[in-house]
Amino acid sequence: MTFYFSPRAQQRRYSDFLSHAFDRPLSFQQTTGYYNNSAQNGWRRIAAQVLENSFYTGDTLAQMCTAERIRLALYFVVWIVVALNRTTNLATIGVAAQILFSEQIVSRWFRIEWLRRECETIYGELFRLIQGKGLTEVLALEALGRYEISKATAALVLSSKIFARRSPVTDADWAKTRATLGL
């Protein structure tokens, strides 16, 4: 999955991103309904698309964070109870600690929190640059690179269920943002 499916999906997503930014199809399949902005040139569309991506990603991650925090707290409470119980076998305590501190619990929570913060930072910086007319080609490309590197570093799959559930709210909020920035 890590070496075959993920890179292929990432490549297609990136090609689609650039296709929309420069209005040139790079593949036979293109998404519809994504990248809703009226920016006129390619680098400004890149900035608007990264702004949109970081907006939606940040919102989805904020919702995922809540569930992960609850899950982490529950696992931690169970681990404390197991560890403080004198009759618990040491092997059981070790297994419980391994589950809690494995890649799927604490590390996943940390990566979700980190990527959420990165998306919020990228969104805030791009918003200010676009609003203040300080956006340049190099800053738009830097923001794209930061967003893509952050997503790749976090190595997370966003919840499509949360994204779909939140879509009416985020679509309305994104429309307000576009209107504010004239995108």
C-alpha positions in Angstrom: 0.0 0.0 0.0 2.7 2.5 1.0 4.9 1.8 -2.0 2.3 1.1 -4.8 -1.2 2.5 -4.2 -0.3 5.6 -2.2 2.2 7.0 -4.6 -0.1 6.4 -7.6 -3.0 8.1 -5.9 -0.7 11.0 -4.9 0.6 11.4 -8.4 -3.0 11.4 -9.9 -4.1 14.0 -7.2 -1.1 16.2 -8.0 -1.7 15.9 -11.8 -5.3 16.9 -11.3 -4.3 19.8 -9.1 -1.9 21.1 -11.8 -4.5 20.5 -14.5 -6.9 22.7 -12.8 -4.3 25.4 -12.0 -3.1 25.7 -15.5 -6.3 24.7 -17.3 -4.5 21.9 -19.2 -5.6 18.3 -18.8 -2.7 16.1 -17.7 -4.8 12.9 -17.6 -7.9 11.5 -19.1 -9.7 11.7 -15.8 -10.3 15.0 -14.1 -12.3 15.8 -11.0 -15.3 18.0 -11.1 -16.5 20.3 -8.3 -13.0 20.8 -6.8 -10.9 23.9 -6.9 -13.7 26.4 -7.1 -12.1 29.8 -7.7 -12.0 32.4 -10.4 -8.4 33.3 -10.2 -7.1 34.3 -13.6 -3.5 33.1 -13.8 -1.9 29.8 -13.0 0.2 30.8 -9.9 -2.8 32.7 -8.4 -5.0 29.6 -9.0 -2.3 27.5 -7.3 -2.5 29.7 -4.3 -6.3 29.6 -4.3 -6.3 25.8 -4.7 -3.8 25.3 -1.8 -5.9 27.7 0.3 -9.0 25.5 -0.5 -7.1 22.3 0.1 -5.7 23.5 3.5 -9.2 24.8 4.4 -11.0 21.5 3.8 -8.1 19.3 5.1 -7.9 21.4 8.3 -11.6 21.1 8.9 -11.6 17.3 8.4 -8.6 17.0 10.6 -10.2 19.1 13.3 -13.1 16.7 13.4 -10.7 13.7 13.4 -8.7 15.2 16.3 -11.8 15.1 18.5 -12.3 11.4 17.9 -8.6 10.6 18.3 -8.4 12.5 21.6 -11.3 10.5 23.0 -9.8 7.2 21.8 -6.4 8.1 23.2 -7.9 9.1 26.6 -9.9 5.9 26.8 -6.8 3.8 26.0 -4.7 5.7 28.5 -7.3 5.2 31.2 -7.5 1.5 30.5 -3.7 1.3 30.6 -3.5 3.1 33.9 -6.1 0.9 35.4 -4.3 -2.2 34.1 -0.9 -0.9 35.3 -2.1 0.0 38.8 -4.0 -3.2 39.4 -1.6 -5.3 41.5 -3.0 -8.6 40.2 -2.3 -7.8 36.6 0.3 -9.9 35.0 3.4 -8.0 33.8 3.0 -9.4 30.3 -0.5 -7.9 30.2 0.8 -4.5 31.2 3.5 -4.8 28.5 1.0 -5.6 25.8 -1.3 -2.8 27.0 1.7 -0.4 26.8 2.6 -1.6 23.4 -0.9 -1.1 22.1 -1.1 2.4 23.6 2.3 3.6 22.4 2.2 1.9 19.1 2.0 3.5 15.7 -1.8 3.3 15.7 -2.6 5.2 18.9 -0.2 7.9 20.2 1.8 8.4 17.0 -1.4 8.7 14.9 -2.9 11.2 17.3 0.3 13.3 17.2 0.4 13.2 13.3 -3.2 14.3 13.1 -2.7 17.2 15.5 0.5 18.2 13.7 -1.0 18.1 10.2 -4.1 20.0 11.4 -1.8 22.8 12.8 0.2 22.9 9.6 -2.9 23.2 7.5 -4.2 26.0 9.7 -0.9 27.8 9.4 -0.7 27.4 5.6 -4.3 28.6 5.3 -3.7 31.6 7.6 -0.5 32.7 5.8 -2.1 32.3 2.3 -5.2 34.1 3.3 -3.2 37.1 4.5 -1.0 37.1 1.4 -4.0 37.0 -1.0 -6.0 39.5 1.0 -3.0 41.9 1.3 -2.1 41.6 -2.4 1.4 40.4 -1.3 1.1 37.0 -3.1 3.9 36.3 -5.5 4.6 33.3 -7.8 7.3 32.0 -5.5 5.2 32.3 -2.4 2.3 30.4 -4.1 4.7 27.6 -5.0 6.2 27.6 -1.6 2.8 27.2 0.0 2.0 24.3 -2.4 5.3 22.6 -1.5 4.7 23.1 2.3 1.2 21.6 2.0 2.3 18.6 -0.1 5.3 17.9 2.1 3.2 18.2 5.3 0.6 15.7 4.0 3.3 13.3 2.9 5.1 13.6 6.2 2.0 12.9 8.2 1.1 9.9 6.1 -2.5 10.0 7.0 -5.7 9.1 5.2 -8.3 11.6 5.9 -11.8 10.4 6.8 -14.0 10.5 3.8 -17.0 10.0 6.1 -16.2 13.1 8.1 -15.4 15.1 4.9 -18.8 14.1 3.4 -20.7 14.8 6.6 -19.1 18.3 7.0 -19.3 19.2 3.3 -22.4 21.4 3.4 -20.9 23.5 6.3 -17.4 23.7 4.8 -18.7 24.4 1.3 -20.7 27.4 2.7 -17.7 28.6 4.7 -15.4 28.2 1.6 -17.9 30.2 -0.5 -17.7 33.1 2.1 -13.9 32.9 2.0 -13.8 33.0 -1.8 -16.1 36.1 -1.7 -14.0 37.8 0.9 -10.8 37.3 -1.2 -12.4 37.8 -4.6 -11.6 34.3 -5.8 
